[in-house]
Amino acid sequence: MVDLAETELKIGNTSFKGVYIAILLSLATTLGGGVWTASSLYSRLEAVEAISVPDIAPLEEEILLIQQELNANDVSQLQGKLAELGVNLKTIADQQAALLLIDGKVTELERDIETMRATVTSAELVVKQIDEFAESIDGFESEVTVLQREIQDLWDGMDYLSNPLR
């Protein structure tokens, strides 16, 4: 069985150990995959452009911008940007959790407000009933006054009948 650490490749006067060959092979395949993906994307864009886009100047500008961005951003910067994106997503998740707590409190406050509205409505009904009762008491008092006067007149009449000389 051949050990990767013992494998050696000689190119000219330079000798490469197995680990360096593995690293070189992985970098070469990564770069090749990136070139193949960019080529595939470019060929797809050309195919779509030939079929459906009569004015290709804006697309060409965007493709050039994309190519410039791809060339400007290397893998080391991509790692940093991914880390920054992860931090941003964590911040957004934390803020969303805080908003959910606020939403729960708002819902609770809305329920409290509805309870207060019901209480105010009940109080308004009680006040209205008290006002109506007070009005009926005023009418009742006047009726009682009339009845008392009629009763007094009746008593006076009975007193007169029992003793007409008085």
Backbone as a chain_set.jsonl record, in Angstrom:
{"seq": "MVDLAETELKIGNTSFKGVYIAILLSLATTLGGGVWTASSLYSRLEAVEAISVPDIAPLEEEILLIQQELNANDVSQLQGKLAELGVNLKTIADQQAALLLIDGKVTELERDIETMRATVTSAELVVKQIDEFAESIDGFESEVTVLQREIQDLWDGMDYLSNPLR", "coords": {"N": [[0.843, -1.179, 0.0], [0.534, 2.229, -0.82], [1.716, 5.1, 0.717], [0.498, 8.403, 1.202], [2.163, 10.375, 2.201], [4.654, 9.444, 1.557], [4.701, 9.482, -1.174], [6.108, 10.846, -4.097], [6.777, 13.3, -6.542], [8.647, 14.143, -9.305], [9.512, 16.922, -11.092], [11.389, 18.16, -13.457], [14.077, 19.651, -11.863], [12.813, 19.881, -9.505], [11.231, 18.512, -6.659], [8.207, 17.152, -5.563], [6.299, 16.534, -2.68], [3.8, 14.174, -1.455], [1.687, 15.401, 0.032], [1.826, 18.06, -0.807], [1.229, 17.687, -3.444], [-1.445, 16.876, -3.228], [-2.608, 19.189, -2.172], [-2.04, 21.004, -4.241], [-3.467, 19.776, -6.293], [-6.115, 19.981, -5.303], [-6.435, 22.792, -5.261], [-6.104, 23.34, -7.975], [-8.32, 21.971, -9.09], [-10.399, 23.394, -7.895], [-10.027, 25.983, -8.971], [-10.318, 25.317, -11.65], [-12.988, 24.434, -11.648], [-14.258, 26.847, -11.011], [-13.614, 28.388, -13.28], [-14.899, 26.844, -15.19], [-17.56, 27.088, -14.363], [-17.969, 29.859, -14.667], [-17.592, 30.016, -17.418], [-19.682, 28.378, -18.289], [-21.856, 29.874, -17.351], [-21.504, 32.198, -18.848], [-21.842, 31.161, -21.451], [-24.481, 30.304, -21.312], [-25.768, 32.751, -20.931], [-25.159, 33.943, -23.381], [-26.626, 32.238, -25.058], [-29.26, 32.74, -24.217], [-29.379, 35.419, -24.806], [-29.16, 35.389, -27.589], [-31.576, 34.266, -28.244], [-33.782, 35.712, -27.036], [-33.279, 38.428, -26.388], [-33.241, 41.441, -27.793], [-31.84, 43.866, -27.499], [-28.743, 43.956, -26.422], [-26.854, 45.432, -25.148], [-27.194, 46.506, -22.462], [-27.098, 44.083, -21.035], [-24.56, 43.147, -21.647], [-23.034, 45.088, -20.374], [-23.713, 44.553, -17.716], [-22.71, 41.969, -17.491], [-20.006, 42.472, -17.839], [-19.59, 44.002, -15.543], [-20.126, 42.055, -13.616], [-18.073, 40.264, -14.187], [-15.895, 41.892, -13.55], [-16.344, 42.223, -10.823], [-16.091, 39.56, -9.99], [-13.404, 39.162, -10.592], [-12.259, 41.062, -8.92], [-12.881, 40.176, -6.361], [-11.459, 37.832, -4.32], [-10.978, 34.452, -3.015], [-10.154, 34.613, -0.329], [-11.203, 37.042, 0.54], [-13.825, 36.446, 0.21], [-14.378, 34.646, 2.271], [-14.211, 36.327, 4.507], [-16.33, 38.053, 3.936], [-18.437, 36.258, 4.014], [-18.362, 35.602, 6.712], [-19.026, 38.093, 7.788], [-21.576, 38.337, 6.739], [-22.779, 36.222, 8.113], [-22.7, 37.256, 10.719], [-24.357, 39.464, 10.369], [-26.771, 38.161, 9.761], [-27.199, 36.86, 12.19], [-27.577, 39.079, 13.836], [-29.909, 40.099, 12.706], [-31.639, 37.976, 13.277], [-31.646, 38.108, 16.079], [-32.804, 40.645, 16.445], [-35.266, 40.151, 15.311], [-36.3, 38.334, 17.137], [-36.535, 40.03, 19.33], [-38.462, 41.764, 18.29], [-40.607, 40.003, 18.093], [-41.113, 39.585, 20.79], [-41.939, 42.154, 21.467], [-44.184, 42.27, 19.854], [-45.791, 40.374, 21.12], [-46.232, 41.711, 23.535], [-47.605, 43.942, 22.59], [-49.901, 42.718, 21.64], [-50.931, 41.794, 24.057], [-51.396, 44.269, 25.303], [-53.329, 45.263, 23.574], [-55.423, 43.513, 24.178], [-55.826, 44.272, 26.842], [-56.662, 46.911, 26.437], [-59.056, 46.459, 25.064], [-60.469, 45.244, 27.119], [-60.6, 47.384, 28.887], [-62.141, 49.115, 27.333], [-64.553, 47.716, 27.317], [-65.145, 47.884, 30.023], [-65.444, 50.668, 30.299], [-67.639, 51.034, 28.624], [-69.542, 49.573, 30.062], [-69.601, 51.149, 32.375], [-70.587, 53.518, 31.299], [-73.153, 52.677, 30.617], [-74.159, 52.142, 33.178], [-74.085, 54.714, 34.275], [-75.903, 55.95, 32.59], [-78.201, 54.512, 33.271], [-78.412, 55.314, 35.907], [-78.879, 58.044, 35.549], [-81.36, 57.88, 34.241], [-82.798, 56.687, 36.285], [-82.625, 58.692, 38.2], [-84.104, 60.665, 36.932], [-86.551, 59.357, 36.898], [-86.978, 59.239, 39.622], [-87.325, 61.934, 40.223], [-89.748, 62.369, 38.908], [-91.275, 60.545, 40.333], [-91.144, 61.628, 42.93], [-92.62, 63.967, 42.533], [-95.092, 62.834, 41.98], [-95.551, 61.526, 44.391], [-95.753, 63.714, 46.06], [-98.087, 64.86, 45.085], [-99.872, 62.79, 45.706], [-99.635, 62.767, 48.492], [-100.733, 65.244, 49.088], [-103.32, 64.821, 48.163], [-104.091, 62.785, 49.915], [-103.938, 64.17, 52.325], [-105.935, 66.037, 51.851], [-108.089, 64.316, 51.771], [-108.086, 63.386, 54.43], [-108.563, 65.772, 55.69], [-111.106, 66.218, 54.721], [-112.452, 64.04, 55.888], [-112.14, 64.664, 58.569], [-113.666, 66.975, 58.652], [-116.167, 65.898, 58.03], [-116.516, 64.293, 60.244], [-116.674, 66.158, 62.26], [-118.463, 68.625, 61.69], [-118.798, 71.218, 62.653], [-116.657, 72.552, 63.357]], "CA": [[0.0, 0.0, 0.0], [1.353, 3.43, -0.983], [1.357, 6.151, 1.668], [0.501, 9.709, 0.557], [3.322, 11.134, 2.688], [5.848, 8.92, 0.905], [4.607, 9.686, -2.611], [6.956, 11.948, -4.519], [6.699, 13.571, -7.972], [9.768, 14.976, -9.723], [9.326, 17.668, -12.327], [12.669, 18.843, -13.652], [14.935, 19.539, -10.684], [11.985, 20.091, -8.326], [10.571, 17.31, -6.166], [6.992, 17.486, -4.816], [5.845, 15.475, -1.779], [2.407, 13.787, -1.641], [0.774, 16.38, 0.622], [1.827, 19.239, -1.675], [0.504, 17.289, -4.66], [-2.876, 16.892, -2.891], [-3.019, 20.592, -2.047], [-2.001, 21.57, -5.587], [-4.572, 19.184, -7.051], [-7.383, 20.56, -4.852], [-6.506, 24.173, -5.739], [-6.291, 23.318, -9.427], [-9.703, 21.59, -9.389], [-11.263, 24.506, -7.482], [-9.922, 27.027, -9.993], [-10.928, 24.791, -12.877], [-14.446, 24.465, -11.459], [-14.686, 28.243, -11.11], [-13.531, 28.781, -14.695], [-15.943, 26.116, -15.918], [-18.841, 27.697, -13.984], [-18.054, 31.162, -15.335], [-17.759, 29.747, -18.848], [-21.041, 27.869, -18.464], [-22.756, 31.012, -17.174], [-21.356, 33.074, -20.011], [-22.454, 30.518, -22.627], [-25.937, 30.345, -21.121], [-26.197, 34.124, -21.194], [-25.109, 34.144, -24.828], [-27.739, 31.505, -25.653], [-30.488, 33.487, -23.92], [-29.275, 36.672, -25.54], [-29.419, 35.123, -28.999], [-32.968, 33.873, -28.425], [-34.879, 36.584, -26.632], [-32.95, 39.796, -26.034], [-32.793, 42.157, -28.975], [-30.881, 44.893, -27.117], [-27.865, 43.252, -25.508], [-25.881, 46.348, -24.556], [-27.268, 46.514, -20.985], [-26.645, 42.796, -20.504], [-23.103, 43.092, -21.773], [-22.502, 45.928, -19.303], [-23.871, 43.834, -16.459], [-21.765, 40.849, -17.504], [-18.686, 43.042, -17.587], [-19.538, 44.358, -14.129], [-20.03, 40.807, -12.859], [-16.713, 39.76, -14.365], [-15.007, 42.745, -12.766], [-16.553, 41.876, -9.418], [-15.484, 38.245, -9.771], [-11.951, 39.331, -10.592], [-11.871, 41.895, -7.781], [-13.087, 39.426, -5.108], [-10.853, 36.514, -4.311], [-11.544, 33.53, -2.033], [-9.876, 35.066, 1.037], [-12.183, 38.083, 0.863], [-15.142, 35.806, 0.267], [-14.525, 34.099, 3.619], [-14.514, 37.447, 5.398], [-17.681, 38.544, 3.645], [-19.375, 35.266, 4.532], [-18.403, 35.774, 8.165], [-19.787, 39.317, 8.032], [-22.974, 38.013, 6.45], [-23.249, 35.423, 9.241], [-22.932, 38.168, 11.855], [-25.558, 40.25, 10.033], [-27.94, 37.293, 9.901], [-27.402, 36.661, 13.633], [-28.148, 40.334, 14.342], [-31.298, 40.159, 12.234], [-32.408, 36.994, 14.047], [-31.825, 38.651, 17.433], [-33.774, 41.744, 16.372], [-36.585, 39.568, 15.054], [-36.758, 37.791, 18.415], [-36.976, 41.181, 20.13], [-39.728, 42.241, 17.717], [-41.651, 39.054, 18.464], [-41.477, 39.891, 22.176], [-42.719, 43.401, 21.43], [-45.48, 41.933, 19.264], [-46.572, 39.731, 22.175], [-46.648, 42.739, 24.486], [-48.625, 44.763, 21.923], [-51.13, 41.922, 21.644], [-51.43, 41.828, 25.426], [-51.922, 45.613, 25.525], [-54.59, 45.374, 22.824], [-56.444, 42.821, 24.972], [-56.12, 45.127, 27.997], [-57.435, 48.059, 25.947], [-60.417, 45.985, 24.793], [-61.1, 45.053, 28.429], [-60.904, 48.731, 29.392], [-63.278, 49.631, 26.56], [-65.756, 47.052, 27.813], [-65.418, 48.462, 31.337], [-65.957, 52.028, 30.073], [-69.001, 50.886, 28.08], [-70.403, 49.184, 31.19], [-69.749, 52.322, 33.244], [-71.48, 54.455, 30.617], [-74.512, 52.142, 30.763], [-74.578, 52.341, 34.568], [-74.349, 56.15, 34.432], [-77.163, 56.222, 31.879], [-79.291, 53.975, 34.085], [-78.543, 56.18, 37.092], [-79.55, 59.262, 35.094], [-82.774, 57.553, 34.01], [-83.396, 56.457, 37.596], [-82.761, 60.0, 38.848], [-85.25, 61.325, 36.302], [-87.781, 58.708, 37.357], [-87.174, 59.631, 41.027], [-87.911, 63.275, 40.209], [-91.167, 62.197, 38.57], [-91.882, 59.829, 41.445], [-91.301, 62.581, 44.039], [-93.746, 64.868, 42.258], [-96.312, 62.046, 42.124], [-95.746, 61.301, 45.832], [-96.213, 64.989, 46.618], [-99.503, 64.993, 44.713], [-100.628, 61.809, 46.49], [-99.669, 63.232, 49.891], [-101.686, 66.352, 49.167], [-104.669, 64.254, 48.044], [-104.389, 62.081, 51.174], [-104.2, 65.196, 53.337], [-107.266, 66.582, 51.556], [-109.071, 63.313, 52.198], [-108.143, 63.428, 55.891], [-109.246, 67.006, 56.064], [-112.53, 66.003, 54.437], [-113.001, 63.126, 56.901], [-112.228, 65.431, 59.809], [-114.806, 67.878, 58.507], [-117.37, 65.106, 58.127], [-116.701, 63.806, 61.611], [-116.998, 67.266, 63.097], [-118.742, 69.678, 60.731], [-118.887, 72.509, 63.267], [-115.34, 73.037, 63.667]], "C": [[0.892, 1.246, 0.0], [0.815, 4.507, -0.042], [1.478, 7.505, 0.976], [1.715, 10.528, 0.973], [4.605, 10.679, 1.992], [5.839, 9.142, -0.598], [5.398, 10.924, -2.985], [6.851, 12.068, -6.03], [7.824, 14.527, -8.311], [9.429, 15.607, -11.049], [10.573, 18.514, -12.492], [13.548, 18.603, -12.45], [14.147, 19.682, -9.388], [11.264, 18.802, -7.964], [9.383, 17.746, -5.301], [6.576, 16.293, -3.98], [4.334, 15.281, -1.966], [1.411, 14.803, -1.117], [0.683, 17.609, -0.272], [1.086, 18.928, -2.978], [-0.999, 17.351, -4.397], [-3.387, 18.322, -2.794], [-3.071, 21.241, -3.417], [-3.158, 21.05, -6.423], [-5.916, 19.789, -6.623], [-7.526, 22.009, -5.299], [-6.77, 24.218, -7.233], [-7.729, 22.945, -9.782], [-10.668, 22.69, -8.996], [-11.235, 25.618, -8.525], [-10.554, 26.577, -11.301], [-12.442, 24.803, -12.801], [-14.98, 25.88, -11.568], [-14.67, 28.733, -12.546], [-14.644, 28.104, -15.483], [-17.315, 26.731, -15.617], [-19.01, 29.048, -14.677], [-18.267, 30.979, -16.832], [-19.173, 29.267, -19.142], [-22.052, 29.007, -18.339], [-22.71, 31.923, -18.387], [-22.009, 32.458, -21.24], [-23.971, 30.504, -22.504], [-26.479, 31.743, -21.411], [-26.168, 34.433, -22.687], [-26.279, 33.455, -25.514], [-29.048, 32.251, -25.432], [-30.508, 34.786, -24.711], [-29.613, 36.468, -27.004], [-30.898, 34.825, -29.237], [-33.925, 35.029, -28.184], [-34.525, 38.044, -26.405], [-32.433, 40.538, -27.268], [-31.733, 43.22, -28.645], [-29.966, 44.312, -26.045], [-26.858, 44.174, -24.828], [-25.987, 46.391, -23.03], [-26.78, 45.201, -20.376], [-25.132, 42.675, -20.577], [-22.447, 43.928, -20.676], [-22.584, 45.213, -17.96], [-22.902, 42.665, -16.378], [-20.355, 41.358, -17.241], [-18.531, 43.432, -16.122], [-19.393, 43.118, -13.259], [-18.624, 40.235, -12.972], [-15.717, 40.593, -13.563], [-15.125, 42.431, -11.276], [-15.923, 40.532, -9.092], [-13.966, 38.357, -9.721], [-11.479, 40.108, -9.368], [-11.958, 41.129, -6.458], [-12.426, 38.069, -5.211], [-11.408, 35.705, -3.147], [-11.296, 34.01, -0.608], [-10.85, 36.157, 1.467], [-13.576, 37.489, 0.983], [-15.393, 35.232, 1.66], [-14.886, 35.198, 4.62], [-15.924, 37.975, 5.193], [-18.731, 37.558, 4.137], [-19.483, 35.365, 6.053], [-19.212, 37.012, 8.529], [-21.27, 39.082, 7.797], [-23.571, 37.174, 7.577], [-23.564, 36.283, 10.444], [-24.195, 38.99, 11.605], [-26.818, 39.417, 10.196], [-28.244, 37.034, 11.372], [-28.045, 37.902, 14.239], [-29.622, 40.445, 13.95], [-32.165, 39.184, 13.026], [-32.662, 37.494, 15.465], [-32.864, 39.764, 17.445], [-35.18, 41.216, 16.11], [-37.149, 38.975, 16.339], [-37.267, 38.922, 19.311], [-38.306, 41.716, 19.619], [-40.882, 41.3, 18.053], [-42.081, 39.272, 19.909], [-42.335, 41.146, 22.243], [-44.107, 43.119, 20.879], [-46.377, 41.269, 20.302], [-47.085, 40.747, 23.183], [-47.726, 43.634, 23.884], [-49.955, 44.021, 21.907], [-51.757, 41.931, 23.031], [-52.039, 43.193, 25.743], [-53.242, 45.812, 24.788], [-55.718, 44.69, 23.587], [-56.83, 43.664, 26.186], [-56.971, 46.323, 27.594], [-58.871, 47.639, 25.668], [-61.172, 45.759, 26.104], [-61.492, 46.401, 29.02], [-62.084, 49.333, 28.639], [-64.581, 49.019, 27.038], [-66.145, 47.624, 29.174], [-66.014, 49.868, 31.201], [-67.385, 51.962, 29.54], [-69.973, 50.51, 29.194], [-70.648, 50.37, 32.111], [-70.697, 53.34, 32.619], [-72.929, 53.989, 30.737], [-75.027, 52.362, 32.185], [-74.918, 53.808, 34.805], [-75.666, 56.515, 33.756], [-78.353, 55.721, 32.687], [-79.508, 54.835, 35.336], [-79.251, 57.477, 36.711], [-81.042, 59.012, 34.886], [-83.491, 57.341, 35.344], [-83.62, 57.783, 38.323], [-83.94, 60.753, 38.25], [-86.554, 60.698, 36.772], [-88.058, 59.042, 38.822], [-87.794, 61.022, 41.092], [-89.403, 63.188, 39.888], [-91.922, 61.519, 39.693], [-92.121, 60.762, 42.614], [-92.478, 63.517, 43.785], [-95.07, 64.117, 42.391], [-96.611, 61.794, 43.596], [-96.256, 62.582, 46.486], [-97.697, 65.189, 46.311], [-100.358, 64.041, 45.542], [-100.728, 62.243, 47.959], [-100.686, 64.364, 50.048], [-103.12, 65.823, 49.067], [-105.072, 63.526, 49.318], [-104.716, 63.103, 52.266], [-105.58, 65.81, 53.125], [-108.351, 65.607, 51.992], [-109.22, 63.314, 53.726], [-108.873, 64.69, 56.366], [-110.751, 66.869, 55.832], [-113.171, 65.095, 55.461], [-113.125, 63.837, 58.253], [-113.445, 66.374, 59.768], [-116.122, 67.101, 58.656], [-117.607, 64.606, 59.563], [-117.075, 64.956, 62.563], [-117.273, 68.475, 62.205], [-118.762, 71.084, 61.382], [-117.525, 73.145, 63.522], [-114.85, 74.112, 62.798]], "O": [[1.881, 1.309, 0.73], [-0.384, 4.784, -0.012], [2.44, 7.744, 0.247], [2.241, 11.3, 0.171], [5.544, 11.463, 1.859], [6.88, 9.002, -1.24], [5.364, 11.931, -2.277], [6.837, 11.057, -6.731], [7.957, 15.588, -7.7], [9.1, 14.917, -12.015], [10.785, 19.473, -11.75], [13.746, 17.455, -12.052], [14.719, 19.616, -8.3], [10.754, 18.092, -8.831], [9.525, 18.596, -4.421], [6.501, 15.171, -4.483], [3.668, 16.125, -2.566], [0.387, 15.046, -1.756], [-0.405, 18.147, -0.478], [0.408, 19.786, -3.541], [-1.753, 17.826, -5.246], [-4.475, 18.631, -3.279], [-4.027, 21.949, -3.734], [-3.765, 21.807, -7.181], [-6.762, 20.079, -7.469], [-8.62, 22.426, -5.68], [-7.562, 25.032, -7.707], [-8.306, 23.544, -10.69], [-11.663, 22.907, -9.687], [-12.28, 26.137, -8.919], [-11.237, 27.349, -11.974], [-13.111, 25.142, -13.776], [-16.041, 26.099, -12.154], [-15.597, 29.413, -12.986], [-15.262, 28.725, -16.348], [-18.139, 26.877, -16.52], [-20.078, 29.343, -15.213], [-19.043, 31.714, -17.443], [-19.792, 29.691, -20.118], [-22.994, 29.094, -19.127], [-23.743, 32.365, -18.889], [-22.669, 33.166, -22.0], [-24.672, 30.677, -23.501], [-27.516, 31.897, -22.056], [-27.059, 35.112, -23.198], [-26.867, 34.007, -26.444], [-29.855, 32.38, -26.353], [-31.55, 35.193, -25.224], [-30.293, 37.304, -27.601], [-31.417, 35.101, -30.318], [-34.785, 35.306, -29.019], [-35.44, 38.85, -26.239], [-31.318, 40.288, -27.728], [-30.821, 43.442, -29.441], [-30.367, 44.189, -24.887], [-26.076, 43.71, -23.997], [-24.96, 46.32, -22.356], [-26.13, 45.199, -19.33], [-24.502, 42.153, -19.657], [-21.427, 43.529, -20.113], [-21.647, 45.259, -17.163], [-22.334, 42.397, -15.319], [-19.597, 40.735, -16.497], [-17.475, 43.222, -15.526], [-18.638, 43.116, -12.287], [-18.05, 39.778, -11.984], [-14.793, 40.044, -12.963], [-14.124, 42.38, -10.561], [-15.294, 40.374, -8.046], [-13.32, 37.714, -8.894], [-10.402, 39.831, -8.839], [-11.192, 41.403, -5.535], [-12.774, 37.255, -6.067], [-12.221, 36.211, -2.374], [-12.16, 33.826, 0.25], [-11.275, 36.195, 2.622], [-14.404, 37.968, 1.758], [-16.508, 35.326, 2.174], [-15.757, 35.016, 5.471], [-16.623, 38.302, 6.151], [-19.79, 37.961, 4.62], [-20.571, 35.228, 6.612], [-19.999, 36.982, 9.475], [-22.115, 39.562, 8.553], [-24.723, 37.376, 7.96], [-24.573, 36.073, 11.118], [-25.004, 39.191, 12.511], [-27.824, 39.905, 10.711], [-29.41, 36.991, 11.766], [-28.954, 37.793, 15.062], [-30.466, 40.833, 14.757], [-33.289, 39.514, 13.406], [-33.759, 37.327, 15.997], [-33.706, 39.825, 18.341], [-36.162, 41.758, 16.617], [-38.345, 39.097, 16.605], [-38.299, 38.788, 19.969], [-39.179, 42.079, 20.408], [-42.007, 41.748, 18.272], [-43.264, 39.161, 20.231], [-43.325, 41.201, 22.973], [-45.096, 43.661, 21.372], [-47.573, 41.553, 20.368], [-48.228, 40.664, 23.633], [-48.656, 44.041, 24.58], [-51.009, 44.617, 22.13], [-52.974, 42.059, 23.166], [-53.087, 43.266, 26.385], [-54.161, 46.446, 25.306], [-56.834, 45.206, 23.646], [-58.009, 43.766, 26.526], [-57.891, 46.708, 28.315], [-59.805, 48.371, 25.994], [-62.365, 46.045, 26.196], [-62.576, 46.549, 29.584], [-62.934, 49.989, 29.241], [-65.594, 49.708, 27.155], [-67.327, 47.828, 29.452], [-66.966, 50.215, 31.899], [-68.242, 52.743, 29.955], [-71.078, 51.045, 29.274], [-71.769, 50.578, 32.575], [-71.51, 53.95, 33.313], [-73.831, 54.803, 30.935], [-76.187, 52.722, 32.38], [-75.916, 54.12, 35.454], [-76.449, 57.298, 34.292], [-79.379, 56.394, 32.788], [-80.642, 55.052, 35.765], [-80.114, 57.958, 37.444], [-81.881, 59.814, 35.295], [-84.637, 57.756, 35.517], [-84.646, 57.987, 38.972], [-84.692, 61.407, 38.972], [-87.538, 61.396, 37.016], [-89.215, 59.123, 39.234], [-88.679, 61.273, 41.909], [-90.221, 63.855, 40.521], [-93.067, 61.867, 39.981], [-93.182, 60.709, 43.236], [-93.241, 63.826, 44.7], [-96.06, 64.681, 42.857], [-97.767, 61.838, 44.015], [-97.106, 62.527, 47.375], [-98.464, 65.631, 47.166], [-101.428, 64.414, 46.024], [-101.778, 62.102, 48.585], [-101.412, 64.419, 51.041], [-104.018, 66.29, 49.768], [-106.216, 63.615, 49.763], [-105.658, 62.918, 53.036], [-106.307, 66.071, 54.083], [-109.393, 66.007, 52.51], [-110.332, 63.251, 54.25], [-109.674, 64.665, 57.301], [-111.562, 67.336, 56.632], [-114.306, 65.333, 55.873], [-114.094, 63.634, 58.985], [-114.152, 66.528, 60.764], [-117.06, 67.56, 59.306], [-118.745, 64.513, 60.025], [-117.734, 64.72, 63.576], [-116.368, 69.282, 61.991], [-118.741, 72.069, 60.644], [-117.458, 74.312, 63.908], [-113.732, 74.595, 62.982]]}, "num_chains": 1, "name": "protein.A"}
